[in-house]
C-alpha cells in the first residue's frame, strides 16, 4: 500500500515504520515541497496529512487515493466535501495529540503569566538584577487564577486536570450548558477569568469568535492563550488590546496565516510569547499518530471498518 506522508520524518519515525515495510510503502514529502508532492500524489492510496491545505484540486489529482488521514484532530485544512464527492474517506485522530497540546498550553500560560520572554532577555543582557519591582504587582501564579477554557474537549479537560492540581479554579464553556458546575456562558467566562485558553475547531461559527467586542469583556490584565486555530481570534483587535495594556499578555502557538508573516504586529510585542504551531509536535504524539495511521492502513488493506471517519464514504478495500 502506497502512503504519501506530508511531513519530514526523523530517524525515530523511520524506525517505528520499519516493521511494516513489507506491505506499507511510505513516501515522505516536506510540506513546502510541492514538486515532490505533486509527483507522488497520483500514486498515493493514503495521504497522511498535517497542515498544508489539501484542496479539491489536489484531491482530483490523487486518482488512486482512498483515504486522507489527518495527523491530528482538526480537518479544516482538508476539502472534506471534495473528498466525499470523489469517494475518498477522511479520518482524524481525536485525542492522539491531547497530552502534548495540553502541556504546551500550560507552558505558554506560565510563560505569559511569568513574563518569561522579557525576563530571559533581560537576564542575558545583564539587566536581570536588581529585580524589576513591577514583578510583584504584575506576575501571577496560575494557582491563584481563574482559568477559563473555551471549548471542553480532550485537550481542555487535560489542561483542567493540570492547572487544577496547581490550585487554579477552572470554568469552561462549550456550545451548550453541559450541566457541570464549572460551565459558564461565554460572556461570563470572559469576565470572570484571569486566563482564557482556546480549545475549539475552526468553523464558520468560531471564525473571529474573539473579536474586539469579546476581547473587551475580558478582565483588565487577563492573559489569552491560543493553541487551537489562529483565525478564532481577531488578531488586529488582540494586538490593540495587548499594546494598550488592557490585556496583560498572550501565549500563541497558532496564527490566522501560517507560517506567520514577519510583519504580523503580534510579533513586535514584548508581552506575547509565541511558538510555530508545534504544541502537538513531540516524539510521543508522533508515536501515537503513527500507531493510528498504520492501524487504519491495515484496516483498509483488510477491508475492515476504519476508525474516526469524519465523512460518509464507503471506502473500498485493497
N, C-alpha and C positions, 0 to 999 in steps of 0.2 A: 504494500500500500504506500502510495506516494503522499508525503506530507510536506507542505510549504510552511515552514516556521518563520514568521516575520519578525525575527529578532536575532541579535548576535549572541551565540552561545559562548559560555566559558567551558573550561575543561570538565567541571563537575556535571554540567548539563549533558555533555557528550558521554561521560561515564555512566550516568543514570540511564541513558537511552541505549547504550551498547548491548545489553542483553536482549533487546528487541530487534536487533539489526537483521535477523534472518527473515523478518516479514515486514518490518517498518522501515521505509526509506525516507529519512527526514532530510530535507534540503533547507538550509538556513539562508536567510536573506536579511541584511540590515534594513531597518525601517526607512532609511533615506536612500536606499539603492534601488531606484525604480527600474534600472536596466535589468538587473538580475530578477527582480520581482516579476516583470512582465515576460521575461524569458521562461521562468519556471511556472508561471500561473496556468498555462493551458494544460499542463500535465498533472497538476495537483488534484488529488482526490479529497484531501482535507487541508484546510488552512488553519494554522494556529495563529490567531490574530491578537495583537497587543493594542496599539494606539493609533497607528497610521490609518486614517479613514479608508474604508473599503466601500467603494461606490457601486452603484448598479452597473455602470460601465465596466468596472473591474470584474464584477461577478459574471457578466456576459462573456468575458474573455476566458473565464475559468470553466471551460466546456466539460471537463471531467469531474468537477467539484461536486461532492455530495454533502459536505459538512463544513461549516465555518465554526470553529470553536474559539470563543473568546477566552483568553487567559486573564480571567478576572470576572467581574460581575456586570459592569455597565456595557450595554451593546449600542450605545448612541453613536458610535463611530462605524457601525455596520448598517448598510441599507437593507434592513430586515425585510421590507416589503418586496424589494427586488429579489432577494434570496428566495422568498416564498414563491414568487411568481415563476422563478426558474427551477423550483423543486429542490432547492438547497436548504438543508437544515441549518439552523443557527442555535448553538448551545453556549451556555456560560458556566461559570464555576462559582456560584454564590457561596460565600463563607471561606473560600480557599485562601484568600489574602487577608481575611479579617484580623488574625493575630498581628500581622505585620503593620497593617494600616492603623490599627488601634494604638500600637506602641508608637508609631510615627506621629499620630495625632497628639498623644501626650507629650512626646518630645517637643513638638512645635509649641504646644500650650505652655510648657515650662520655659522654653527658650524665650517666648514672647513675654510671659509674666515676669521673668527674672532679668530681662534686658540683656540676654546672653551675648548677642552680636556686638552691642555697644561696649559692654564690659570687656569682652575678649579683645577688641581693637584697642581700647584704652590701655589695657594691661600690656599688650605687645608694644605699644608706643611709649611706655613708661609713664602713663597718666593714671595708673590704677590706684596710686596712693598719693595723698590721703584719700580715703574713700569719699565718693560723692555723697554729701548729706541728703540729697534728694532720694537716695535709695530707700531710706527708712520711711519715706512718705509715698513712694510710687510702686515699689516692688512688692508683689503679693505672693503668699503661699497658696498653692492650689487647694490645700486642705482647709483654708479659710474662706473659700469661694463657693458661690453657687454656679454650677456648670450646667448650661442649657444645651441639650442635644436636639438639633433639628433633624428629624429622621430617627427611626428607632429600630434599625435592622441589626445585622450581625456585628458590624463594626461598632456602632453606637453602644450596643449592650456590653461589648468588651471594654470600651472606654469607660463606661459607667462603673464596671467592676473595679478597674484600676484606680480611678480618681476617688471612688467611694472608700476604697482601702486607704487612701491618703487623707481622708477626712472631709472631702468635699460633699456638699449637698447637691444632688442631681435632679434636674427636672427635664422633661422631654416633651416633644410634640411630634405628631405624625398626621396623616390625612384625616384621622377621626379620633375621637376620645376612646382610648383603649381600656378605660375603667381603672387604670392603676393610679395610685396616689400621686405619682410624680408627673402625671400628664398635665400640660398647660396649653391653652390656645397660644398661637404664635406670638401675638402682641404681648400677652402676659409674660411669656418666656423671655422675650427680648428685654422687657422692662425689669425683670427680676434677676437676670443672670449677670454675673461678673465675667464669665467666659461663655461665649457662644461657639459651638462647634457644629459644622455642617456634615451631614451624612445622608445625602439624597442623590438619586439618579438625576440626570439632566433630561427633562421632558419639556413639553410646551408649557406645562403648568409651573415648573420650577425655574425656568429660564428667567434671570433677573429677579428672582424672588426677593432677595435682599436689595431693594433699590434704595434711593435716598430717603424715602419716607420710612421704610422699615429700619434702616440704619439709625435714623433719628430717634426711634423708640428705644434703642439700646441705652443702658446705663452710661452716664458720663464716666469715662475711664475704663470702660469694659474692653475686653480682648476678643477678637474674632479669629477663629481657626477654620481653615477650609482644606480638607483632604478629599473632597468628593469630586466636584467639577467646577471649573473656574467661572463658567458663564452663569452659575446660580447667583453670583454677586455682581452688582453694577460696580465695576472696577473704578470708574471715574468718581462715583459717589463715595466709595470706600477710601480712595486716595484723599479726597477732600476732608473726610471725617478724621482721618489719621493726621493729616497735615495741620488741621486746625485744632487738634488736641481733644476733639470730642470723644474719640476712641483712643485708648492708651497704646494699643499695639495690635498687630495681626501676625499670624503664622500661616503661611500659604504654601501648599505643595502643588496647587493647580492654578491655571490661568485661563482666561477666555480664549486666548490664542496661544497655541503651543506648537513648537517651542516658544517660550515667552520672548517677545521682541525687546531688544536692548532699550528702546525708548519708552517702555511701559513705566509710567510715573511711580508705580509702587516700588520699583527697584531703587528709586532715589531716596527712599525714606529710611531713616535710622531705626524707626520703631516697627519695621517689618522684617521678619525672618522668613527666608524662602528656601525651598528645595525644588528640584525639577521633576515633579510628578514621580517620585520614587519611594513614597512611604510603603508601597506594596512590595518593593523590589528587594527581596532578601533571598538568601540561599534556601531558607525554609519554605518561603512561598513558592519558589521555583520548583522545589521538590514536590510540593502538593499539586501545583499546576500540571507538572509532567505526569504524575500518577493518574490524575483525572483524564488528561488528554490521551494518554496511552490506553487507558481503560475504555474510553469511548471509541477509539480506533479499533480496538479489539472487538467491541460490540458491533461496530459497523461491519467488520470483516465477517463476523459470525452470524449476522442477521438478527442480533438481539436488540432489545429496546434501548435507545440512547437515553442518557440521563441529562436532565436540565435543558431540554429543548425549549426555546422561547417562541418558536413559531410552529404552526401546524403543517408539517410536511411529512409525508411517508417516505423516509429515506431508504433507498434501495440498498440491499446488502451487496457485498462484494461478489 
